[in-house]
Amino acid sequence: QSHVEDESQMKRNQNEGRAKEVPGSFTDPWLTEQDVDLLTRVAERGQSHVFDGWFSPGALEEDKRRLLEQLRRLNLQYPGGITAYIDNSKKLLEESRKGTNPFEDCTPEVPDGTLLDFGGDLYWEMEAEGVVEAGDCAFVLVAGGLGERLGYSDIKLSLPVNLNSVGFGDSSMGPCFLELYVTSILELQRRAQ
């Protein structure tokens, strides 16, 4: 037990040294060196308000661990980590504040095209040509994130196509969006052969 206490004290001393760089200190004995590094980098990027409750007497360890886990996940999910996310957010907000328009040199134009009447001769002619061309096409689906704002805890692509039913997970709601999308592409592929 003495050995464990010595290791905990050593870790606490290391963390105290790193934590002097930011207000408060990340000295909780259960924090790893990587955790202290992550917390310090976030605080140094002007985000110390995230830790307002961290240093309060009686701060719950459970809340600290939950915040740390969220920061760890964010750090892994964004290219360059959470500090790159913070830096990019600040840059974009500053550009927005200045009124910078990333599309300033672009001129929108309405493309030339043909208006088709569903079921008309030209529609079916174009449909047949499209099926042939589909054989040489690639399809890209941009991921849309989680459906939390919709009250759905999974990815939006797994949302059922028929939302008129009683609740999520009801098999009578039909296929999810992704399944319908893939099925349509496979049918186009079959017709193009």
Solvent accessible surface area in square Angstrom, and as a share of the most:
residue,aa,sasa,rsa
1,Q,174,0.77
2,S,76,0.49
3,H,126,0.56
4,V,94,0.54
5,E,102,0.46
6,D,81,0.42
7,E,92,0.41
8,S,34,0.22
9,Q,81,0.36
10,M,121,0.54
11,K,72,0.30
12,R,70,0.26
13,N,79,0.41
14,Q,101,0.45
15,N,2,0.01
16,E,69,0.31
17,G,45,0.43
18,R,73,0.26
19,A,0,0.00
20,K,164,0.69
21,E,103,0.46
22,V,12,0.07
23,P,100,0.63
24,G,42,0.41
25,S,42,0.27
26,F,1,0.00
27,T,33,0.19
28,D,23,0.12
29,P,60,0.38
30,W,51,0.18
31,L,0,0.00
32,T,52,0.30
33,E,104,0.47
34,Q,136,0.61
35,D,6,0.03
36,V,0,0.00
37,D,45,0.23
38,L,9,0.04
39,L,0,0.00
40,T,0,0.00
41,R,67,0.25
42,V,3,0.02
43,A,8,0.06
44,E,90,0.40
45,R,78,0.29
46,G,51,0.49
47,Q,41,0.18
48,S,44,0.28
49,H,109,0.49
50,V,56,0.32
51,F,3,0.01
52,D,106,0.55
53,G,47,0.46
54,W,10,0.04
55,F,77,0.32
56,S,52,0.33
57,P,138,0.87
58,G,73,0.70
59,A,33,0.25
60,L,115,0.57
61,E,82,0.37
62,E,117,0.52
63,D,64,0.33
64,K,26,0.11
65,R,111,0.41
66,R,121,0.44
67,L,42,0.21
68,L,3,0.01
69,E,70,0.31
70,Q,81,0.36
71,L,10,0.05
72,R,89,0.32
73,R,118,0.43
74,L,88,0.44
75,N,38,0.19
76,L,153,0.76
77,Q,134,0.60
78,Y,67,0.26
79,P,111,0.70
80,G,68,0.65
81,G,9,0.09
82,I,8,0.04
83,T,11,0.07
84,A,32,0.25
85,Y,113,0.43
86,I,16,0.08
87,D,60,0.31
88,N,54,0.28
89,S,35,0.22
90,K,92,0.39
91,K,112,0.48
92,L,94,0.47
93,L,126,0.63
94,E,66,0.30
95,E,58,0.26
96,S,79,0.51
97,R,173,0.63
98,K,134,0.57
99,G,59,0.57
100,T,69,0.40
101,N,75,0.38
102,P,114,0.72
103,F,141,0.59
104,E,131,0.59
105,D,144,0.74
106,C,82,0.49
107,T,107,0.62
108,P,128,0.80
109,E,147,0.66
110,V,141,0.81
111,P,113,0.71
112,D,151,0.78
113,G,74,0.71
114,T,88,0.51
115,L,167,0.83
116,L,65,0.33
117,D,108,0.56
118,F,165,0.69
119,G,38,0.37
120,G,27,0.26
121,D,132,0.68
122,L,79,0.39
123,Y,46,0.18
124,W,133,0.47
125,E,109,0.49
126,M,78,0.35
127,E,63,0.28
128,A,62,0.48
129,E,100,0.45
130,G,37,0.36
131,V,21,0.12
132,V,106,0.61
133,E,98,0.44
134,A,13,0.10
135,G,49,0.47
136,D,133,0.69
137,C,74,0.45
138,A,94,0.73
139,F,91,0.38
140,V,123,0.71
141,L,63,0.31
142,V,126,0.72
143,A,81,0.63
144,G,42,0.41
145,G,42,0.40
146,L,90,0.45
147,G,1,0.01
148,E,117,0.53
149,R,220,0.80
150,L,106,0.53
151,G,62,0.59
152,Y,30,0.11
153,S,102,0.66
154,D,70,0.36
155,I,76,0.39
156,K,59,0.25
157,L,30,0.15
158,S,31,0.20
159,L,20,0.10
160,P,16,0.10
161,V,73,0.42
162,N,65,0.33
163,L,98,0.49
164,N,144,0.74
165,S,35,0.23
166,V,151,0.87
167,G,32,0.31
168,F,95,0.39
169,G,79,0.76
170,D,53,0.28
171,S,110,0.71
172,S,85,0.55
173,M,4,0.02
174,G,43,0.41
175,P,55,0.34
176,C,36,0.22
177,F,87,0.36
178,L,68,0.34
179,E,95,0.43
180,L,80,0.40
181,Y,59,0.22
182,V,67,0.38
183,T,76,0.44
184,S,57,0.37
185,I,41,0.21
186,L,104,0.52
187,E,60,0.27
188,L,57,0.28
189,Q,93,0.41
190,R,150,0.55
191,R,133,0.48
192,A,31,0.24
193,Q,172,0.77
